[in-house]
Amino acid sequence: MSAKGTRETAKAAGPGTAETRRSENGTVLAASDPAKIRNVALVGHSGAGKSMLVEALLAATGAITRMGSISEGTTVSDSDPSAIHQQRSVTLTVAPILVGDIKVNLIDTPGYTDFTGELRAGLRAADAALFVVSAVDGIDGATVALWNECEKIRMPRAVVVSRLDHPRADFSAAVARCQEAFGDAVLPLYLPGDGGLLAVLHGTGNGPAVEEVRGALIEGIIAESEDETLMDRYLEGGELPLQDLISDLETAVARGSFFPLLPTSAETGLGLPELMSLLTEAMPSPPERAIPPVMQLDGSALRSLEGDPSGRLAAEVVRTTVDPFLGRVCLVRVFSGTLREDSSIHIGGRGLADRGHEDHDSDERVTHLYAPVGQSLKAIPYCIAGDICAISKLANAETGDTVSDKDSPLLIETWSMPEPLMPIAIEGASRSDEDALAKSMGKVAAADPTLRVERNPDTHQLILWCMGEAHADVVLDRLRAQGVKLQTVEVITPLRETFASKATGHGRHVKQSGGHGQFAICDIEVEPLARGEGFLFADKIVGGVIPGTFVTSVEKGVRAQMLKGVSAGFPVVDIKVTLVGGKTHSVDSSDAAFQSAGALALREAAATAKIQLLEPVSAVVVSVPDDYVGAVMSDLSTRRGRVTGTTAANGEGTEISAEVPDQELLRYAIELRALTAGTGRFRRSYLRHEPVPK
């Protein structure tokens, strides 16, 4: 987000930008009644036309004077530099429009799988979802999976078939694809006709094709109606009141059991008035949807809150960006209460410590409150329950954090975050860049809960765990935009070393250079242990030739050398070391000397033994539709994977369990997506280390 709109004139913003196209007549400020708010997330695969549909709705309602261009980077939704570079949405944006006296917050979400985290954040901020399906292209598996996610939480949905102006557009085929992918409850409310749309539900006289669709639509509405007499009256040929049908349709849409479909074209404006009518009349207002569960700071449950502007404040940060002038800017959905300028608030975050986001609490003051319009911000005095706003200059807020009253803090249960599974290793281009990298990394990570930052304790590499290549490109672009000079390097797999045979070692550390010298001699035997047994140290000294205090010193030295490695520089595991002999000096022996002798003894033993390298192996569970099971299992075998079983995944395909070396999983997030047309998912957990094949 940028405060450009609050600081510069339209002339300074330059020709063609969203700022120069903004119309004061279409300005939407703070809403005053939750019942007159609609929060709708636009979802669908990349290239389906979501951003241009938002642009067309903004132009149709006067919020902008003319539509922008994706290729030129002038749309309201996609002015992020990474979005312009990649020619697709990479973040969620909010674009409010005013339809009559109802404020509709259009939440444009990315369609590419790498940015699933932004999409889920958009769904959290929304009360309904508008699935955008191209009349030219098919429906990808990721969109179907998203539909099923919405089904589980009964989120109200509608479908728009876009790009009907394209020469290859086929509306009938698109409807058939939607019904096959989403179910028979997806039914068109309108059909494209000469010069406009034909209203299916409103009267007759549009020809047999419309009548056939109208019959299916009425039967679908009746099936969801609470009036049990409607079906009998319909079958008997009685005329059903249009207003009753419309009322039942709106009720069914609001409770997520019926899904109207509309034809649209952002280029020609086809279907835009009908779509705006659907958004305002059929989509639920915030008070009609339950708000997420809340709890005390200690995790104990709280009574559910109502979406009341006068109630207890409960809001959530759904997106965070860093503006060079305004600092950290947070996009916030208010669920309960009213967020006011110059008020004291509590910021609380929990549950993302494993991704580098430590649990945190802080009290801050809201200095500036804004209504977001894409990347631009316009100052507002307050934001009520159900609305979406932006807060600037918060010091500690991160995406997923809860915003509540300072005097009565609470936490909102966070939404499900996708797990990043593709590692990227980075380092500063020079030593002086390392500090800048660490500082900028914190800002980027705070804005992106799908990014996990790790300093590997074995390889000492800085690892960014990303959702895929496109996500990694965005993260690197944002770091470089902050002036960080960095480079990517090959990810080093953290191997281990172990002894594959018995060996003996003699450690002699004797130095004399005037005054107290250093004297320590020890003899050890080393033997391998079974995988996972760790390290054992045994003392078999006879006659006290090494005092007990120095026996402990030998063990310390051996352990220190094990951490450094004895062959390739990786830690040594799964060995037993037995101290069998040695010598001391009454004056020159010391703890440090025997630690050095113990390390030397282990290195000497390694020089005569067979050293085996061990690689990490993960337990992997791959979830795929049944059509891809064979291909995935074959691919796993080429990765040296061992399939350990398959199970049905609750009617949603098959789960394949396997054991796979970590080295073969570095790019698996990308390759599984390509292998399964975007439908495959996997999770992994460390299992053990195994010998590296010759």
N, C-alpha and C positions, 0 to 999 in steps of 0.2 A: 504494500500500500504506500501511497505517497501523499504528502500534504501539498502537492503542487497546486491543487485547486484552491487551497486556502491562502496561498502566498503569491501566486502569479496571475496575471491577466490572461485572457484567452489569446491575445496577440502574442504574448511571450511564450505561450505553450507551443506555438508553431502551427503551421497549416496541417490540416488533416488529422490531428490528434483528437482523442476523445474529448479533451478539454474544449477545443474550439468548436466541437459539434454539440456541446451541451446546451440544452434549452432551459431557461429559467422557468418556463411554463410547466416543464415536466419535473421540476425539483420535488423530491419526496423527502420530507424531514421526519421528525419524531412522530410516531403514531400516538394517539391518546386513548384508544380503545382496543384491547386485545381481540375483541370479536371482529374488528375490521382489519385484521392482519392475516396474510397467508404466507407461509414459508414453504417454498416448493423447490426441491433439488432437481436439476436437469441431469440425467444420467444416460449413459449409452457409450458405445465404443468410439474410439477416436476417429474423427472424420464423419460422424453421423450428422453433424450440423447443429450441435448444441449452442456453440458460441454465436453463430450467425442467427439462430432463432432468438436468442437473447437480444442481439443487436436489432433485429426486426421489431421485437416487442417494445424495446426502448424507443425506437423511431416512431412506432405506431401510436404510442402514448405521449409523445412530445418530450420525452426525457432527453433525447438527442435530436439534432436537426436533420442528420442524415447518417446512414449506416457506414461503418468503417470496413476495413479489409483485414483478413487474417494474414495474407501474404505481406501486407505492408505494416503489420503490427499496430493497427489503429483501432482495433475493436476494444470495447470497454472491458471485456473479460480477459483478454490476453495481451496486456501491455508489459507483463513481466519479461525482462530480457531473455530469460531461458525459454519462455514460451514463444517469443518471436524467433529465436534461433532454431528451435526444434519444430516450429510451425504446428504446434499443438498445445493444448492447455496442460500446464504442469502444476497449477495450484487452483484451489477453489476461490471463486470471487462472488461477491454479492452485488446484484444490480436491482435496486427497487424501482417499481413502476406504480403509478396510481391509476387504478381502473375505477372510475366513479369516485366513491369515497373510501375505497378499500386499497390498502397498501399491500402490494405483492412483492415479497423479497424473492427474486429469482436467484437461486444459488447454482451457479455454473460449476460443474465438477469435471476433473480430468477423466478422459475415457481410456487412457493407456494404463495397462496393468501395473506398471511401475509406481503409479501414483494412487494406488488403492487407499493409502492412508488419508490423502486429501479427500477422496470420494467418501470414505466412511465418516470423516469429520463433517462433510456437507450433509450427509444423511442425519447426523446427530443434530445439526442446526435446523433441519427441516421437519415439517409435519406431514409432508406428502412428497412423492417422487413422480417425476414426469420422464418416462422412458422415451428417448428419441431414437427412432429406427429409420435408417436410410431406405428410401424406395428403390435405390440402385443396388445397394450391397446387401449381404446377408446379415444374420445376427450371430455374433461370436459367442463362444462358450462362456467367456467371462461375464457377458451381459446376462446370460441365462442364470449363471451362478449368483449374480447380484439380485436378480428377480427373486430367486429362492430365499436369499437372505432377508429381503423385504417381506416375503411371505411369512417367515417365521415370527416376525414382530407385528404382522398384520398392518404394515404401513400402507396407507391409501396410495393407489397408483393409477396413472393414466398413461396412454401411449399416443405419441404423435408420429406419423409417418412423414418424414421430411424429404426435401429435395425433389418434390414432384415436378419441378421445372426442368429437370434433367432429361435429355432425350431418351435415355434408357430406363427411365422411371416406370415401375409397374406396381400400381397400387394394389391390385388384387393379389398379386404374388406376395407383396409385403404383408398384407393382412393374413394370408395363409401361413407365412413364416412366423408371424407373431403368435397366432393361435397354436401352432405346433410347438413353439418354444415356451410360451407363457400359459397356455391352457385355453379352453373354450370360453372362459368368462371374459375374454378380450373381444369386444364387439364394436364395430364402427357406429358412431353417432351421426356421421356425415359421409357422403360419397362425393368425390370430385365430379363436377359437371361442367357444362359449357359456361364459362364466365363466372364460376363460383362453386359453392358447395351445395349439395342437395341434403336437406335435413331429413334424416331417416324417420325420426319419431313424429315429426309434425305433419300429419295429414297424409293424403294419398295423391295419386295423379302424377307420380314421377316415373312411372313405368314398372314393368314386372321385376326388373333387377332390384329396384329400391324396395318394392313390396316384399320380396323374398328376404332381404336383409332386415326390413322392418319387423317381419314376423319373428326372426331369430332374436332380434333386440328386445322386443316386448316379452318374449318367453324368458329371456335371460333376466330382465328386470323383475318379472313376476316371481321367478324362482327365488329371488332375494327379498321379496316383499314380505312384510309381516301380516299383510291382509290375505288371509287364506281363501277369500272368496274370489280374488282376482282371476285365478286360473280357470275356475268354473265359468265365470262370466265370459272370459276370453274364448274358451272352447265352445261355448254356446253361441258365439258370434256377436255377443253384446259389445257395444262401444265403450271403451275404457276412457275415463276422463284423462286428458293429456296432462293436466296439472298433477294428478295422482301419480302418473307414470314418472313424471319428472321428479316429483318429491321422493318416490321410492328409489329412483336412480341415484339421486344425490345422497340418500341415506346409505345405499349399498356401496357407493364409492368411498364415502367417509369412513366406513368401517372396514375397508380393505377386502371386500368380497366380490366386487364387480369393477371392471376396468374398461372404461370407454376409450375408443380409438378415434383419432381425428387426422385427416390429411392436411398437410401444411406445405408452404413454400416460403422461405425467408426472402427469396429474391423477388417474388411477385406479390407477397402479402396474402396469398391464399390461406384461408383458415385462421388468420390471426384474430379477427373479432370473435369467432366461435371459441377459440382457445382461451381468450381472456374471460369469456363468459364462463367457461368450464372451471378455470382457476378460481374465480371469485365465488361461484355458486355451488360447485360440487366439492371442491377441496376443503378440508376441515380448517377451522381457525384454531389457534393455539389452545384456547380453553377446552376444545373438544378432544384434545390428546393428553394422555397422562404424561407427566414429566418424569424424568429418570429418578431412581431411588436416591435418597440422601441419607447421610449419616453424620454422627459427631466426629470430631477430629481423632478420637481414639478408636473409631471404627464401629462404635455401637449404633444401633439403628435409630432413626428418627421417624416420626409420623410423616406420611406423605404430604407434600405441599400441594397447594392449588396454584394455578397460574393467575394469581391475583396481584395486580399492581401495588396494592397496599399491604401485601403480605411480606413475609421474611425474604430477604434477598438471596437468590440462588441463581447464579449465572455460570457459564462455562466458556473457557477460551478454546475456540475451534481452529484458530489459525494465528500464527505469530510471524511477523516480519521485522526487519531492522531497517529503519529509514535513516539516512545520513543526517537529517535535521531533527526529526522527532524521536529518534532512538527506537526502542522496542515498541511496536504497535500491535495490539492484540484485537483480533476480531472476536466478538463475544456474543453468544446467544443468551438472552435473559429468559429464564424459565419462571421465576417468581420474584415479586417485589419490583422495585424501580431503582435503576442505577442513575445517580445524579452527579452532575459536575460538582467538583469541590467537596465530594463526600469521602469519608474514610472507609476503606474496604480491607478485607482479609484475602490474601492469595494463598491457596493451599494446593499442594500436588503430592500424589501418592501413586505407588505401584509401577514406576518405570525405572527403578534403580538399576535393573539389569541392563538398561540401555544407556547408562550414563546420566540419567536424570534422577538425582538423589531426591528423596522425600524432603519437602521444604514447606515452610510457613513464613509469611511475612505480612506486616501491616503497611499499607501504602495509601496514598491519596490520589483520587481521580482529578487530575489537573485539567485535562481536556477530554471531551467526549465528542465523537463524530458519527455522522451517518455515512457509511461507505457506499460509493458508487463505483464499482470496479476498483481501480487503484487510487481513485481520488477520494478526498474526505471533505465533508462539510460540517462545521461545528453545530452541535445541538446541545440543549441544556439537560436533557434526560432521555432515558430509554426504558420503556415499560416492559412488563412481563409479556413474552411472546415476540418481542422485536429483536433486531440484530443491530449492534453498534460496534464502534471501534474505540479503544482507549489507547492513548499515547503515553510515552515516558514512564511506563511501569518498569521497575528495576529488575524484578525477579520472576515475572509471569512467564509460563511456558505453555505450549499447546497441550490441552488436556487438563489444565489447572481449573480449580473452582474459585469463583469470585463470590464472596459473601460479605455480610455486615461485619465490621470490625468487632462489635460488641456481642454478636451472636454468630460466630463462625461455624461453618459446616463444610462437608465434602459431598460432591456429586459422584456417584459411581461412574467410573470412566467407561468409555466405549471400547470395543475390541480393536486392538491395534494389530495389523499384519506383521509377521515376523520377517525382518530383513535377513536374507540368506546368501547374498553374494558379497564376498570380501574384496575390498580394494585397499592396497597398501600405499600410503603416501608419506612423503618426507619433504621438509623444507629444501628449497633449491640450494641454500647455504646455511651455515650455522646460525647466522643472524636472523634467518627467516623462521627458525624453529619457534621462537617466542611469539612472533606474530601469528604463526599457525595455531599455536595453543590458544591464544586469546580469541581468534576468529572462530575456531572450532566450537567454542562454547556458545557463541551467538547462533551459529548455524544449527547446532544440535538442539538448542532450546526451541527453535522454530519447527523442528521436524521430528516427531516421536517415532517415525518409521526408520530413522537413522540410528544405528548403534555404534558408538565409538569405543574402541578397545585398544589399550596398549598391551600387546601380547607379552606376558611375563617371561616367556622362553626366548622368543626371537627379538623382543624389544621393538617390533614394528608397530607403527600407528595404523590400525586397521579400521576402515569404515565399512560397516556392514550395511549394504544397500539393497533395494528391492530389485535392481537390475541395472543395465547399462545406462538407460535414459535417466534414471534416478541419480546414478553416480555422476553423470555429466552435469546435472543441475547442481548437485552439492559442490562439485569442483568449480563450476562457474561462479557460485556464490562466494566461495572462499577467495577466488582470484579477484572478484569484484571488490573485495575489501583490501586489496593491495597485497595479498599473500602470494609469494612466489613459491610454487610447489611442483613436485613431480610425482608421478605414480611409478611404483617399482613392483617387481614380482613378489607375490605373496609367498612367504616361506612357510612351509608346513612344519609345525613343531614336532620334530622327531625325538626319539629317545635312543639311548645306547644301553646295551647290556652285555654281559659276558656269556658267550655261548659254550665256553669250556672252563675247566678249572685252571687256576694259575697261582703262582706264588710271586710275592714281591718283596724286595729288600729296600727299605728306606733309610738312607744314611745322610744326615744333615749335621756336618761337623765343620765348624769354622773357628779360627783362632787368629785374632788380629790385635792382641794386646788387651789387658784387662779381662773382664768376663768374656768368654767365648760362647759358642753355641754347640751343644753336643746332644744328639738324639739318634738312636738307631732302633729300627723296629722291623720285624718280619711278619708278613701277613699271608694268609691263604684266602683266595677268592673263589667262590663257586656260584653258579647261576641258581636262581630260584624260579618257581613257576610264575607265569604272568599275573601281575596284580599283587604279589606278595610284598613288594616294596623293598625294604632294606633291613637286614639283621646284622648286628655286631656281637661277636662273641669273644670273651677273654679266656685264653687258655695258657696264660703265663704261669710258669712253674718256678717256684723258689723266689718270687718277688723281684725278679730281675728288672722289672719296670714297676715303679710304685703306682698305686691305684689312681692318683691324681693325673699321672701322665698317660695312663690307659685311656682316660676320658679325652685327653688331648689328642691322642692318635685317632680316636673316633671322630673328633671334630675335624681333623685334617682330611680324613677320608670323605666325610660328608661334603666338605667344601669342594674337594676335587670332583666329587660326583656331580655337583651342580654345574661345574665348568665343563665336564665331559672329558673323555680320555682318547677320543679318536676324531670325531667330526665336530666337536664343540657343543654337542647336545647333552642334556642331563642323563646320568646313568641311573638305571632303575633295576629292581628285581635281582639283587645280589646279596650274598652272605659273605661278610668279611670276618675272618678269625685272626686275632692277634696271637702269635705263637712264640714270639721271642723278641729279644732286643737288648740294648745296653744303655746305661745311664752314666752320667758323670756327677760326682758329688757337688761340684761347683757350677759347671757350665750347662747342665740340663735345665730346661724350662718348658713351660706350657707352649710357648710359641715355637720352640725348636721341635717338639714332638708333633705339633700340628703340621709343620713343614715335612717332617719325616713321614707321617701318615699319608700325606698327599703324594710324596715321591714314591712310596711303596705301591700305591694304587696305580700310578702311571707305569711303573716298571712291570707290574703284573699284566697290565693291558698290552704292553709291548710284546709279550710272549703268548697271549691268549687270542682266541678268535672272538672278535667284537661284532656283535649283531646290531644293526640299526632296526629300530621299531617305528612304525608309522601309526598315527591315530586312526581309529576306525569308528564310525558313527552308526548308531541305529537309526535307520531312515524309514519313514512311513510316507508312501506316495499315495495320494487320493486322486483317482482319475475316473472318467466315465468308462463303462465297460468296453466301449469300442477301442480304447487305447491300451487295454491291459497287456495284450501280447507285445505291442511295440515297446512299451515301457519296460517290461520284464527282459526283453531282448537287449535293450539299451543298458540296463543295469548290469547285465552279464559282461558287456564290453568294458564296463568300468570296474571290473574285478569285484563286482558286488555279488553277495550270496543272498538269494531270496529265501526268506525264512517262513513265509506264509502269506495268504491272501484272505481277506474277509469282506463281506458285504457291508457297505457304509450306509446303513439305514435308508436304503432305496435311492441313494445318491451316488451310485457307482461302486467302485471297488477300492479297498485300501491294500496296498502291497507293502509288506514289511521286508526289509532287507538290511544287510550289514555291508557298508560301503566305505572304502578308505577315503579320508578327508581330501586327499590330493585330487580325487576324481570328482569332488563336489564343488570345486572352486567356481565353476560357471554353470552348475546344474540348474540354478534358478532360471537362467536364460534358455538353456537347451531343453529343459522339460517343457517350458512354455511353447517353444517351437515344435516340439514333438507331438504335443497334444492340442494344438490350435488354441492355446491360451487357457485350457480347461484344467490342466494338471496343477496340483499343489503338493508341497511336501513339508515335513517337519523333521528335525534331526536332533539327536542328543549324543553326547560322547559315550562311547561304549568301553573301549579298551585300546591298548597299543598292541600291534602284531608285527612280526618280522617283515621287513621289506623284501619283496621277491628279488632274486638275483637279476 
